[in-house]
């Protein structure tokens, strides 16, 4: 079983404001760095994305893939890999926890496995880079809008 990488950040905004940015896939190329294109392919009854195609360029990991999303209430979203050219696994989640003062702790967990041979250390580093850049970009984006 593949190991996962996880990290957290505190954002000066409500969980709803944070989740609004997370759920706005069309704007991912504006703030994530690694996502060059994002296209929602299917939505659920509430209008939230269920399948999203993403063109990813994260240095060691470049891929055009589709993710299937599951929304758990208003404070958690997780995804699993639906199809990919290079990846065997790309599972992750954002969990939001409200903090005092209208702030939110965001925990991002990610598991990546590639079809080509790659040292585990390089995979973990790529996961860490993806997570750290995503959390920093998310914080900057949400706080700029608040």
N, C-alpha and C positions, 0 to 999 in steps of 0.2 A: 504494500500500500504506500502511496506517495505521501511524503510529509507536506505539511502546509506551513506557510509563513503568515504571521499576523502582526499588525501594528495598530496603534491608536493615536488619535489627535483630538484636541479640544478646539471646537469652533465657537466663536462668539455669535451664535444665532440659535434659534429654536430648532428642534428636530424636524418640524414641518418645513422650515426654510431650507435645511440641509437636504431633506429627502426630495424637495422640489428640484434641486439642482441635479441630484443623483438620477432622478427619473427623466430628466430632459436630455435624452440620448442624442438628439440632433445637434446639440451644442457641445458634445464631448470634444470634438476637434479643437474647440476654442480654448479649452482649459486642461486637457489631460496630457498633451504632449505626445504620448504614444499612439493614441487613436487618431488616425488620419481621416477616416470616414466612419459614419454610423448611420444605419438605416433600420428603422423599426419595420419588421415584416409582419407582425401579428400583435394584436392587443387583446386584453381580457375585457370582460363586461364593464369594468370601471375605467376603461381607456388606458390602463397601464400596459407597458410593453411586456409581451410574453416571449417573443423571439426577436432578436436584434442581430443584424449583420455588422461586423466591425472589421475594419482594415487596421491592423496593428503593426507598428514598427517600434519595437522596444530593444533596439540594438541586436542582441543575440537572438531574439525571438521576433520574427516577422511573419505575419500570417493574415489571411482573409478567412474569417471564421464566423459562425453563427452561434449565439448563446441562447439558452432557454432560461427565462427568468421566473422566479416564484416570489410573490410578495406576501410577507407575513405581517399583517396589520399595517400600521403606519410607520413602524420603526425598524423594519428589517426587510432586506431584499437579498435573495441568493440567486446564483446562476450555475448552470452546468453547460458543458460544451455539447452543442447539437451536431455541428459538423465543422471540419477544419481540413486544411491542406497539410499543415505542419504539426499541429498539436494532437496529442492523444487525450489530454485532460486539461481543462481550464475551469476549475470550480472555485467559486468564491462567494463572499457575502459582505454586505455592509450592515452593521448593527449600530443603532443610534440609542444613546441613553441620555435623558435630560439631566442637566446639572443645575445647581443654584445659579441665579443671575441670568437666566435665559440662555445659558450655554449648552452645548451638546458634545458629548464624547462620542466619537465615531471610531468604531473598530472595523478594520478591513482585514479579511482573511482570504488567502489565495493559495491554490494548489495548481501547479503547472507541471505537465509532463509532455515532452516532445517526442515525435516519432523517430527523429534522428538521434544517434547516440550523443549524449552530452553529460559531462561530469556533474554529479549532484551539487557540488559546490557552485558551479557556474549557474545551474538552474535556480538554486536558492538565492544567489546574488541577483539574477534577473527578476525573480519574484520580489525581492526586497526593493529593487529599483522601481519596479512597477508600482508597488504599494506606496512607497515614500513619495514618489512624484504625484501619484493620484491623490493622496491625502493632502499634500501641500497645495496642489492645484485646486482641490475641492474647497479647502479652507479659504484660499485667496478669492475664489469665485463667489462663495457664499457670503463672506464678509464684505466684499465689494458691493454686493447687491443689498445688504442689510442696512 
